[in-house]
């Protein structure tokens, strides 16, 4: 499954915002420094979907708030 999301780093709490059953925004407490927000995003999504971190991959947008995420092992 491939999803487009917007990540908001430096939030007060970690939160997933869904619209129509799809993830559209992810708020993260991690700051956008030295890839920490990307690592936190992978950890948070793995926990959200009940998957291993190795099943979540950022395929586009490593330095952007808009990201394309590939999730293995989940049907759309």
N, C-alpha and C positions, 0 to 999 in steps of 0.2 A: 504494500500500500504506500502511496506517495501522497503527502499532504503539504499544503502551503500554509504557513502560520506566521504570525507577527509575534515577536518576543519583546517583552518590556522588562529589561533588567533593572535592578535596584528598587524593586517593589517592596511593599511592607510584608507581603506573604506570597508564597508560591500558590498559584491558582491557574486552572485551566478554564477558559471561556469557550463554550460550545454554542453554535447556532445551527439548528436543523440537524442535530446529531453529529456535527463536524467540529473539530477543534479549529478555532480561528485565531485565538490569542492565548499566549502563555505568559503569565507574570512570574518573574523569578526574583528572589531576594539577592542573588549574586550580582556583583557589579560587572559591568562589561569591560573587564581588565584582564589582559593576558589569557583570553580564552576561558576564563572561569565561568562565564554565563553559558557558553556552549557546553561545557562539561556538566554544569548543573541542569541544563535543558535535557541532555541525554539521560542523566540519572532520573530526573523527574518524569519524563515520558516513559521510561522503562518501568518505573514504579506504577504509573497511571495505567499502563496497559498490562502489567503483570509479566513483563518480559525481561530478558537479560539486556544489559547495556550494549552488548555486541550486536543486538538485533536492531538498534536505532542508529541511523547514520545521517548526518547533515550533508546533503549532496550539493547544495547551493546556498550561498549567503553566510559564509563563516564570519564575515566582518560587517554584516548587515542585520538589521532588526527583522527584515523579511527573509524567511528561510524556507527551503524546500527540504523536507524530511522524508527519508525512506525508512519504512518500518517493515521488517521481515517477520513472518509468522502470524500476521493479523490479516483477516479478510476484510475487504472494504465494505 
